Amino acid sequence: RKIKKQDILPDKIKINKNICKAERQNVVFSFEHMTKDKTFGITGCKDKDNFCALVNKLKIMSSKTWQDLFNDGKTNGVELMSVSDMKPRAQNALEQCHGVDSGDRVYIARFGDCRLIMRRGTKCGRVAQILAAEWQLGDAYDHGS
């Protein structure tokens, strides 16, 4: 049967908003709260290789649960960092994001020489809210030697 446009209109699709029936609770991503800061926002990406690395990282992460990401460690998974440990410019960019302050901890995921800065969703634990990206190593925090 061919699907007609009127069959897929939002008022025709019944969604139970309170229950996710997925067996495996893979991470899903939201960019709703991403900073608009020109250094740490999506427009800060000036290199197509970095953008491709980001898309690839999101693809890999979306096939995993949060527990998988923790088990993978900081190189392949995620690590936690306090916002207060970041450089002032990054702290200010993150504080532009809905409900983020210097006392919060965020998750860091590596992709190439860049970093993705995110937090776990408050209403749905599967969600990774993308807050910022460190497109140039060392812009957001000191990486040590």
C-alpha positions as a Python dict, from the first residue, in 0.01 Angstrom:
ca = {
    (1, 'R'): (0, 0, 0),
    (2, 'K'): (130, 343, -92),
    (3, 'I'): (157, 583, 200),
    (4, 'K'): (-34, 903, 144),
    (5, 'K'): (73, 1239, 282),
    (6, 'Q'): (-239, 1268, 496),
    (7, 'D'): (-144, 937, 667),
    (8, 'I'): (178, 1081, 807),
    (9, 'L'): (57, 1417, 933),
    (10, 'P'): (146, 1469, 1303),
    (11, 'D'): (-215, 1446, 1418),
    (12, 'K'): (-249, 1103, 1251),
    (13, 'I'): (50, 944, 1425),
    (14, 'K'): (-14, 816, 1774),
    (15, 'I'): (290, 839, 2001),
    (16, 'N'): (299, 741, 2365),
    (17, 'K'): (516, 1023, 2500),
    (18, 'N'): (584, 855, 2834),
    (19, 'I'): (717, 518, 2724),
    (20, 'C'): (1013, 427, 2510),
    (21, 'K'): (984, 62, 2416),
    (22, 'A'): (1326, 24, 2259),
    (23, 'E'): (1493, -286, 2401),
    (24, 'R'): (1838, -137, 2387),
    (25, 'Q'): (1865, 216, 2525),
    (26, 'N'): (2112, 357, 2272),
    (27, 'V'): (2214, 720, 2305),
    (28, 'V'): (2026, 972, 2093),
    (29, 'F'): (2137, 1331, 2034),
    (30, 'S'): (1982, 1674, 2070),
    (31, 'F'): (2140, 1997, 1949),
    (32, 'E'): (1861, 2211, 2097),
    (33, 'H'): (2082, 2356, 2373),
    (34, 'M'): (2405, 2397, 2174),
    (35, 'T'): (2578, 2728, 2236),
    (36, 'K'): (2562, 2997, 1972),
    (37, 'D'): (2917, 3106, 2060),
    (38, 'K'): (3118, 3139, 1737),
    (39, 'T'): (3415, 2946, 1876),
    (40, 'F'): (3229, 2657, 2038),
    (41, 'G'): (2906, 2640, 1836),
    (42, 'I'): (2848, 2451, 1515),
    (43, 'T'): (2964, 2751, 1311),
    (44, 'G'): (3305, 2718, 1477),
    (45, 'C'): (3378, 2417, 1256),
    (46, 'K'): (3592, 2549, 974),
    (47, 'D'): (3734, 2217, 856),
    (48, 'K'): (3528, 1962, 663),
    (49, 'D'): (3745, 1678, 800),
    (50, 'N'): (3648, 1778, 1155),
    (51, 'F'): (3283, 1788, 1056),
    (52, 'C'): (3309, 1444, 897),
    (53, 'A'): (3484, 1316, 1212),
    (54, 'L'): (3198, 1456, 1422),
    (55, 'V'): (2933, 1284, 1211),
    (56, 'N'): (3126, 957, 1230),
    (57, 'K'): (3160, 990, 1611),
    (58, 'L'): (2785, 1054, 1645),
    (59, 'K'): (2715, 747, 1432),
    (60, 'I'): (2939, 529, 1651),
    (61, 'M'): (2801, 672, 1975),
    (62, 'S'): (2440, 625, 1862),
    (63, 'S'): (2498, 250, 1846),
    (64, 'K'): (2592, 241, 2217),
    (65, 'T'): (2431, 290, 2554),
    (66, 'W'): (2563, 537, 2811),
    (67, 'Q'): (2711, 243, 3002),
    (68, 'D'): (2894, 129, 2687),
    (69, 'L'): (3040, 479, 2648),
    (70, 'F'): (3163, 483, 3009),
    (71, 'N'): (3312, 136, 2969),
    (72, 'D'): (3494, 247, 2651),
    (73, 'G'): (3696, 502, 2851),
    (74, 'K'): (3793, 856, 2758),
    (75, 'T'): (3968, 774, 2431),
    (76, 'N'): (3677, 591, 2264),
    (77, 'G'): (3388, 674, 2496),
    (78, 'V'): (3328, 964, 2732),
    (79, 'E'): (3483, 1124, 3038),
    (80, 'L'): (3337, 1363, 3294),
    (81, 'M'): (3470, 1715, 3350),
    (82, 'S'): (3361, 2000, 3571),
    (83, 'V'): (3263, 2317, 3387),
    (84, 'S'): (3473, 2506, 3644),
    (85, 'D'): (3785, 2325, 3512),
    (86, 'M'): (3739, 2480, 3170),
    (87, 'K'): (3881, 2805, 3042),
    (88, 'P'): (3670, 3117, 3109),
    (89, 'R'): (3562, 3159, 2745),
    (90, 'A'): (3436, 2798, 2735),
    (91, 'Q'): (3260, 2842, 3071),
    (92, 'N'): (3083, 3152, 2936),
    (93, 'A'): (2981, 2966, 2618),
    (94, 'L'): (2841, 2677, 2824),
    (95, 'E'): (2655, 2911, 3058),
    (96, 'Q'): (2465, 3035, 2749),
    (97, 'C'): (2319, 2686, 2726),
    (98, 'H'): (1992, 2626, 2907),
    (99, 'G'): (2055, 2547, 3275),
    (100, 'V'): (2436, 2502, 3269),
    (101, 'D'): (2653, 2666, 3536),
    (102, 'S'): (3010, 2642, 3660),
    (103, 'G'): (2920, 2382, 3924),
    (104, 'D'): (2794, 2131, 3665),
    (105, 'R'): (2983, 1838, 3519),
    (106, 'V'): (2971, 1767, 3148),
    (107, 'Y'): (3067, 1471, 2932),
    (108, 'I'): (3356, 1498, 2689),
    (109, 'A'): (3379, 1278, 2379),
    (110, 'R'): (3686, 1282, 2154),
    (111, 'F'): (3668, 1290, 1776),
    (112, 'G'): (3995, 1347, 1591),
    (113, 'D'): (4171, 1638, 1763),
    (114, 'C'): (3835, 1786, 1862),
    (115, 'R'): (3606, 1738, 2160),
    (116, 'L'): (3229, 1721, 2194),
    (117, 'I'): (3089, 1870, 2516),
    (118, 'M'): (2750, 1741, 2624),
    (119, 'R'): (2526, 1654, 2916),
    (120, 'R'): (2276, 1380, 2975),
    (121, 'G'): (1913, 1471, 2922),
    (122, 'T'): (1705, 1538, 3233),
    (123, 'K'): (1371, 1415, 3099),
    (124, 'C'): (1502, 1121, 2898),
    (125, 'G'): (1821, 946, 3007),
    (126, 'R'): (1895, 827, 2653),
    (127, 'V'): (1946, 1182, 2529),
    (128, 'A'): (2287, 1342, 2497),
    (129, 'Q'): (2236, 1717, 2481),
    (130, 'I'): (2518, 1857, 2267),
    (131, 'L'): (2626, 2182, 2431),
    (132, 'A'): (2947, 2277, 2251),
    (133, 'A'): (3245, 2151, 2055),
    (134, 'E'): (3612, 2223, 2096),
    (135, 'W'): (3711, 2257, 1731),
    (136, 'Q'): (4063, 2376, 1811),
    (137, 'L'): (4245, 2168, 2071),
    (138, 'G'): (4310, 2377, 2381),
    (139, 'D'): (4033, 2635, 2330),
    (140, 'A'): (3800, 2486, 2593),
    (141, 'Y'): (4044, 2346, 2849),
    (142, 'D'): (4408, 2260, 2904),
    (143, 'H'): (4489, 1912, 2780),
    (144, 'G'): (4820, 1871, 2963),
    (145, 'S'): (5141, 1758, 2806),
}
